[in-house]
Amino acid sequence: MGVSMIETAFEGTGCLLSLETRFAFLLLIGSGLMIRSLVRLQQEDHGFRPDHVLTLRVPVGPTGKYDTRPRQMAYYLNSA
């Protein structure tokens, strides 16, 4: 009776190991496909040249003309 319990435990462990291996392989394939997609996205033409894009940060702080939240939101809505 003790031997059959040990055999059952080994069968369960083997099944669990097999499932873990399959799941790890599935995750490996999925991550490889995601990395390949990201590389392709970086190589695509975006319709503009990112090295010629100019960005600007406009600080609208709590002091000055835009001291309240509604005035700050109105400024951002009007400037866009």
N, C-alpha and C positions, 0 to 999 in steps of 0.2 A: 504494500500500500504506500509506503514511503517513497519507493522508487518511481511509481507512476506520478506522484505529486511533483517530484523533481523533474521528470520528463515533461510534464505539462508546463512547469515554470520555464524550462528551456525553450519549449515551443513558443510560448508567449513572448519571451525575450527576443527570439529570432524574428518573430513577426513584427514586433515593435522596431527592431533594428532595421528590418527591411523597409518599413513605412517611413522611418526617419531618413533613410538613405534616399528613397524616392522623393521625399519632400525637399530635401537639400538639393537634389539634382534639379527639381522643378524650379526652385528659387534661383539657382545658378543660371539656368536658361533664361528666366525672366529678367534677371538683372543684366545679363549680357544683351538681351534685346533692348532694354531701356537705355543702356549706355550707347548702343549703336544708334538708337533714335536721337539721343541728345547730340551725338557727334554730327549726324546728318542735319539736325536743326541749326547747329552752329555754322555749318558750311553753306546753308541755303542763302540765296539773295533775299534780303529783307525789304528791298525797294528803296533803301536809302543807305548812305555810307555812314556807318556809326562813328568813324573817325572824324567826320565833319559835322557832328551834332553838337550844338552849344546848349548847355544847361545853365540855369540861373536860379539861385536860391534867394528868395525875398523874405527877410525876417519881419514878421508882423508880431511883435511882442506885446506884453501887457502895458508898456509905457508908450505914450505918444497918442497919435490920432486914433489908433485902433486898439483901445484899451479893453473893450468888452468883447465877449465871444460873438454876439450878433454882428458887431461892426467888422470883426475879422472875417466871419463867414460871408458877409456882404462884399467885402473887398475881394475875396477869392472868387466869388461867383461873378462879379463884374469884370475881373481881370481875365477870366477864361473866356 
